């Protein structure tokens, strides 16, 4: 009974044991994990790089042709991300030191690879068994796929950049990878090339060998990176910030005299208005040593003492300012930022009828407007006015700095008074509407003082014609400058005449008056041949609005009678005899008179005359009335110089086309004026043209009414007092939006002309971009040039966008100027660096090719040729006594006292192998050479990163 129960119990246990057996036909979670990795890898292998790109592979910005795809995996309770990195091209070697490589590519000499990492905050595997299991799983999966991709797992602390990895080499050989980093307290021995060489040799040499005496054929290549000292040192930064703070507080102009230390752009044209940050903070120089064979540590010691000039290749990389690389517009200082503020002021200018309304406390609007738009203190205002009116009143050459397309913008020339006012306004009180209004009011007061005191208007020439292609304010100031000069001359003439009458006997006064008349009249020009420069109208009058020219004769035919005494045949105000021309009725020489200058007119005066012509309907008769004063003045002067002249004589001199000569020689040739002097041919036989001989001709009527008066005794055609007061009235009653419209046009033109003076070495891209800027400004500002804006928000937005375009060109120009100063002796290098940045910046300007990456970082590097190396070496100035204490030199390969900021070395050993053994005496057909040991070392005296790969036979 007992035995039977025991047997029953035993049978039950056997049955339970059979029920608990492991069924190996079902996969475990780890096997399913491997299977999932394998499936993903097979899919990526089947697709290939081309299909992966079409499926959305992500491009890595630091590399031109490196992409990655990723897949999320789960194992137990953990989530992982597997990434596959691949290249679209297979050209180049790792030892070429390609700067666009991934860290793992450079560290281990691989091209395409896998990385599997946990999806956690650190992104690394902190548990060693977990890391080994992950690496085993991916190695099995890749082996099942027959893939030769290396795989890596990040381990340890993220700051160590540590990895472990494995690669199936397709034979019995397997390559294993390991990388780690020492972040501080690097052993002294590992700071030098000799110690690093011994570190590598220790990985494969027997420990009993004396490494210093034993010879090993080690392949060696090295890359050293040097960095110039910052061009803007800490002390300079403090000074600049302090200066900017003073400017902001006072609202004044950031002139060069506010800085204590010399700046890089002191000789640049914009330095009068602001100090730009140097766009180039420094340079990084990369010196590359090509691969060579090293056999012992003594050779490494010699290499450490070698000069960087012995390196096979130099590569330079500029460290650009953040303003050039980033799209942020914060803390920008330049014309573009101030022009934008001026456009904002234009947008607000429609809120008031007069400029005084913005300054007045009662009419200035809301409290927010008063608090946000501060007017600078009187001391700043006085400094600006002193610069405008009391420092250098000479008239500069306005055309010297102008671009050929500058005149297409209807503004004031750069050296003119109004252009200087606009440039000062950009920096006055941060260019707010209230500050501009206060400056304009004081500006007009100073202009009126110059008028009332007959003082020359600074920065404005008091002679010449009024350029109608400039803005109306500049035309008015030009008119005022001429009026001031004429007013001053009239006053001096009046004083001189009084003094001469007091001190001169009565019988000599008449002769002196005649001499004074001729001394103040227009001198004869190059020709007195009687030809006109401007066309005649149907009635023989000057075209309305055209500039009236003076009449002249050839120099050899003109005889100026400066010392000739008056006689019966010579009248007053004669400028000289016109060739051999004779008067028709007296057989006396015809004299050309001194005439008055034609009255100058501004654009609005021309428009008023044209409107009057349209109102009267008969444009010709009204034009004759408008030109009557000019023609009458010329006729009076002609009568005074030729007392015996008739109307026909005046026509022969003034308008020879209206005199028809009837005397034809036998040969059919018309008789010349040179023959008029002979007695046989006198008097000349001819007649007036049909229009001059017509009944009721207006010219003959004017001739009959014109008195015989020399130009000095005539009423001036231009009344300086009346015209001057009209100009001041215009300036004092100018509407705010009309002022701001002209200020915006002038400020853009003057700012561009200022930048156009920059010497940038004639870079073609820069020259083209400046020309395009002028054309863009001319088209965008055209609606403002008509003074009919009326608060159009769309036009205002267009001008704001123009400020952005201006900013782009200003950035490029600043970089070009900085490169020109630094590479004066290396023009090729300067052009190459600028061209790289220009192509990088084009997408940001909106003019790049389709598909440009606006978020890509600028990392372009240029190779330095041998004759250019000294230019780069000179940038590494020897450290001063104040700088040497900051850093203790601990590495070799010094460049002018500068040690490399980064040293990268690759050691490698290559062996011949055959089958599954290292080759000895086997047939050559089965031999191949593989890299059995490779060590990548990167670091400085305070940082050392080592990556080792070892190929072994498993």
Secondary structure, 3 states (H helix, E strand, C coil): CHHHHHHHHHHHHHHHHHHCCCCCCCCCHHHHHHHHHHHHHHHHHHHHHHHHHHCCCEECCCCCCEEEEEEEEEECCEEEEEEEEEECCCCCCHHHCCCCCCHHHHHHCCCCEEEEEECCCCCCECCHHHHHHHHHHHHHHHHHCCCCCEEEEEECCHHHCEEEEEEECCCCEEEEEEEEEECCCCCHHHHCHHHHHHHHHCCCCCCCCCCCCCCCCEEEEEEEEEECCCCCCHHHHHHHHHHHHHHHHHCCCCCHHHCCCCCCCCCCHHHHCCCCCCCEEEEEEEEEEEEEEECCHHHHHHHHCCCHHHCCEEEEEEEECHHHHCCCCCCCCCHHHHHHHHHHHHHHHHHCCCCHHHHCCCCCCCHHHHHHCCCCCHHHHHHHHHHHHCCCCCCCCCCCCCCCCHHHCCCCCCCCHHHHHHHHHHHCHHHCHHHHHHHHHHHHHHHHHHHHCCCCCCCCCCCCCCCCCCCHHHHHHHHHHHHHHHHHHHHHHHHHHHHHHHHCCHHHHHHHHHHHHHHHCCCCCCCCCCCCCCCECCCCCECCCCCCCCCCCCCCCEECCCCCCCECCECCCEEEEEEEEECCCCCCEEEEECCCCCCCCCHHHHHHHHHHHHHHCCHHHHHHHHCHHHHHHHHHHHHHHCCCCCHHHHHHHHCHHHEEECCECCCCCECCHHHHHCCCCCCCCEEECHHHHCCCCHHHHHHHHCCCCCHHHCCCCCCHHHHHHHHHHHHHCCCHHHHHHHHHHHHHHHHHHHHHCCCCCCCHHHHHHHHHHHHHHHHHCHHHHCCCCCCCHHHHHHHHHHHHHHHHHHHHHHHHHHHHHHCCCCHHHHHHHHHHHHHHHHHHHCCCCCCCCCCCCCCCCEEECHHHHHHHHHHCCCCCHHHHCCCCCCCCCCECCECCCEEEEEEEEEEEEECCEECCCCCHHHEEEEEEEEEEEEECCCCEEEEEEEEEEC
